[in-house]
Amino acid sequence: MNMTKKQRTTLLIIVIALLVVYYGPTVILTTRQFLINRELAARQAAQPRIVQPAPKAVAAKPTSPDPDAAPFPFSAITGFWQGAGTVPGRLCTLHLELRENPQAPGHMLGFPSMTCTAFGIDAMRKQAASPLLAQFNPTTGIMDGTWDKATTAIKFNVVKSLSSDNCPFTGLAVTPLGTTAITAEWKEGECQSGNIVMQRTNR
């Protein structure tokens, strides 16, 4: 169908009016937002910049050990231990039973039993008892110990000690080596002290 010039002009006006109705608000809002953003940018550029000082680094405070921290768990090394070693002129075998003290929390009971055999001609001459007799008369003791943080060891005080060779126990320190081994360092008054590595045993 052929349209007259007047009809084409009317149709064009209608199309333009529809475009203005549907897209006019969007165009207006977009233009307004653009003008607002440009004005804000101009204001920010005109304001003087304030340089903030860099924050000072604060040194981390070293963590100090908790004075209330729990001591070494005695339950990890309770049981029976055995080891052998030499001190000048003697070969010694040490058996040690360790228990938690039920009447004194934080304390451990130690029951050492040690037999020593002299070796070397001079040492054997000085030994009053025979090696066989020494097996039946070990040096024994009852000890009470507490955990010492400074040395990471359990230090025992002697409650009672018996000895057939005038070398009773006068001190004992046990250092845990994990849960499978310990080191025991004993003192016998004026006699030669010693230390050995001990392993777990059934008895």
Secondary structure, DSSP 8 states (H G I E B T S, - for coil): ----HHHHHHHHHHHHHHHHHHHHHHHHHHHHHHHHHHHHHHHHHHS-------------------TT-----GGGT-EEEEEEEEETTEEEEEEEEEEE-TTSTTEEEEEEEEEEEE-SHHHHHH-SS-HHHHHHS-EEEEEEEEEETTTTEEEEEEEEEE-SSS----EEEEEEETTTEEEEEEEETTEEEEEEEEEEE--
